Amino acid sequence: MIVNVPHASRGWFEKFRNRTGIHRVTRNGDAASSDQAAAEKYVGEFDRYIKEQNLIPQQVFNCDETRLFWKKMPSNNYITKDETKMPGHKPMKDRLTLLLCTNYSGGC
């Protein structure tokens, strides 16, 4: 049995936004930029080091920790035309610390 489930198209949402005056706002936070040239230079240096040390891919590891803020609000929201900006809020501090590790061969 095939059931057709209606869904909202992008055009419908755009017309709804224009009709109601809802617009998108972005919360600003720390924006980190990377040094692409330095990263590309390091890749070559690291490859040379691995060859000099006669390391095999299973001996080269990368490990890093990160935080997962599982209750964090999204940075983009839609607000009504009467609101000029998104009201402030205190970010949730609930988080998990994740330790991610793998070797160059991708085997573990």
C-alpha positions in Angstrom: 0.0 0.0 0.0 1.5 3.4 -1.0 0.6 6.4 1.0 1.2 9.9 -0.2 2.4 12.0 2.7 2.1 15.8 2.2 5.1 17.9 2.9 6.0 21.5 3.0 7.9 22.7 0.0 10.6 25.3 0.1 8.4 27.7 -1.9 5.6 27.3 0.6 8.0 28.1 3.5 9.4 31.2 1.7 5.8 32.5 1.1 4.9 31.8 4.7 8.0 33.7 5.9 7.2 36.7 3.7 3.6 36.7 4.7 4.3 36.6 8.5 7.5 38.6 8.5 9.5 35.9 10.1 13.2 36.3 9.3 16.4 34.4 10.1 19.0 35.6 12.6 22.4 34.1 13.4 23.9 34.2 16.9 27.6 35.2 16.7 30.2 33.3 18.6 33.9 32.8 18.4 34.8 32.3 14.8 38.1 30.4 14.4 39.9 30.6 11.1 42.6 28.2 10.0 45.9 29.0 8.4 45.6 26.9 5.2 49.2 27.6 4.0 50.7 26.4 7.3 48.5 23.3 7.3 49.7 22.3 3.8 53.3 23.0 4.8 52.9 20.8 7.8 51.6 17.8 5.8 54.8 17.7 3.8 57.0 18.0 6.9 55.0 15.3 8.6 55.3 12.9 5.7 59.0 13.4 5.6 59.3 12.7 9.3 57.3 9.4 9.0 59.6 8.3 6.2 62.8 9.3 8.1 61.6 7.3 11.2 60.6 4.3 9.1 57.1 4.2 10.7 54.3 2.1 9.4 50.7 3.5 9.2 49.7 1.4 12.2 52.3 3.2 14.4 51.1 6.7 13.6 48.2 7.9 15.8 46.1 11.0 16.1 44.0 11.6 19.2 42.0 14.7 20.2 39.3 15.6 22.6 36.2 17.6 21.9 33.1 18.6 23.8 29.6 17.8 22.8 27.1 20.3 24.1 24.0 18.2 23.8 21.6 20.8 25.1 23.0 23.8 23.1 20.6 26.0 21.2 21.0 26.2 17.4 22.9 29.3 16.2 20.2 30.1 13.6 16.6 30.8 14.4 13.5 32.4 12.9 11.9 35.3 14.7 8.9 37.6 13.9 9.2 40.9 12.1 8.4 42.8 15.4 11.6 41.4 16.9 14.8 43.1 15.8 17.2 40.6 17.4 17.1 37.3 19.2 16.7 37.6 23.0 19.8 36.7 24.9 20.1 33.5 26.9 22.7 31.8 29.0 24.1 28.8 27.1 23.6 25.4 28.7 26.7 23.9 30.3 25.6 20.3 30.0 28.2 18.5 27.9 30.0 15.3 27.2 33.8 15.2 26.7 34.7 12.9 23.8 38.1 11.5 23.1 38.6 10.4 19.5 41.6 8.5 18.3 42.6 6.7 15.2 45.8 5.5 13.5 47.0 6.4 10.0 45.9 3.1 8.5 42.3 3.7 9.9 42.4 0.3 11.5 41.5 1.3 15.0 
